[in-house]
Amino acid sequence: MSHPVLRSHDRDLASAFDDQADRFERAPVQTDPAALAKLVAAADLPPDSLVLDAGCGPGLVAEALLSAGHRIVGVDLSHEMIDRARRRCDRFGDRATFLLGSIHDPQVGAFAPFDASVSRYVLHHIQDPVLFVARQATLLRPGGILVLSDHTTDPDPEARSWHMRVERLRDRTHTSNATPGELADLLTSVGLESVRMMEETFTLDFDEWFDRGSPQATKEAVRGLLLGGPLAHGFRPRQQADGKILIECWRATARGIKTGR
């Protein structure tokens, strides 16, 4: 049985993403075709792989992988996200399956073993990242590939603490970001090998980013905290002459292989 705190957090996640599904699906950082192409390239999957899309959202990653010739089982806690993923990927027919629920559910295990598992922008919503990654590894065949992609944070404790405070005030479902090294360490901690990682920058528009969140504070309060903080790796705001705020972020994508039987 799941821990009651995890069940409560899952309910919060489902509710938050039901509410923000439309804005999320149109968000530049989510829909960027170049970033999606880089993710598919970094995954470097064998042809016609059966891929678990863990936390599939509205099917943006699934669509990119399906277009590259793979088969997808997507799972998400949000009913609205699953509906959108099904509509988005309907043209791929039975190559795409989308399930409402958690990757820990037996319905997901029924499709195993997978050739690969991918999650993008999911880890920072997870209360137990090791458990989340370990479950994905369990569902892979020997030789299967696990890919984690998420925005990262600074290893300096003060900068990291400030970054997490901003993130949590903007989104009540935010848990914590990993550093680039911690992202790779997650893969080795569950027994994966041949780990490799790439990191790249992307830019957030503060207003667009805040407006699709699930805030616990006003926009003015979060803006003030953002502009008054230290410069952190992975989260560096800069205010333009017109008052607009852009945030330079770093996204890391880590890939590992499951060995053994």
C-alpha angles and dihedrals in degrees: 000000000000120000109262092235090056091049090051091048091049090053090051090050093050092049094046094049093044086058097045099036096110094049092042093052091054098041113125094225091053098043100040103133093204091055091048091050090050090051092052090048093048091050088057093191127185114255117282094011120177102232131193109215100203108203093006098181112188093345101263095134091038091054091051092050093045090051088053089058102263132127120240140209106185124190130187138162093226118088091201092052092050091050090052093046091052092050093045094050100034092111090066092065118196092356086082126058123174124194129193110226144042131320086240092064118109090234089068093047089055089072094051144149095064125192090219144358125210132186125180125189090350106104095072088063095050122099095200109031094176091056090047093051094041091055091053091049091051090055094054126094117236105284091027121144127234120197125190120187123179143136113269141218141217122279090219106101096221095048091044093050091051092048092050092048091054092046094049094047089052094045125025091201094058113114111172142316122232125227114243090258093050090052091057091042090058089064095048091045090065094046102265120145141197088046116185131173141194128194129199139170128249133174130233125201104224096219095048091045095048095044094059094048133091099243130202092189137037121275089245092055093048091046091053093049091046095052094042098053135093124272105266130191105250096019119055119153123203126185118221126221089258091054095256115139122219123186120210109214137178124226121198126199117196125189129192138171128229111231132190128039 
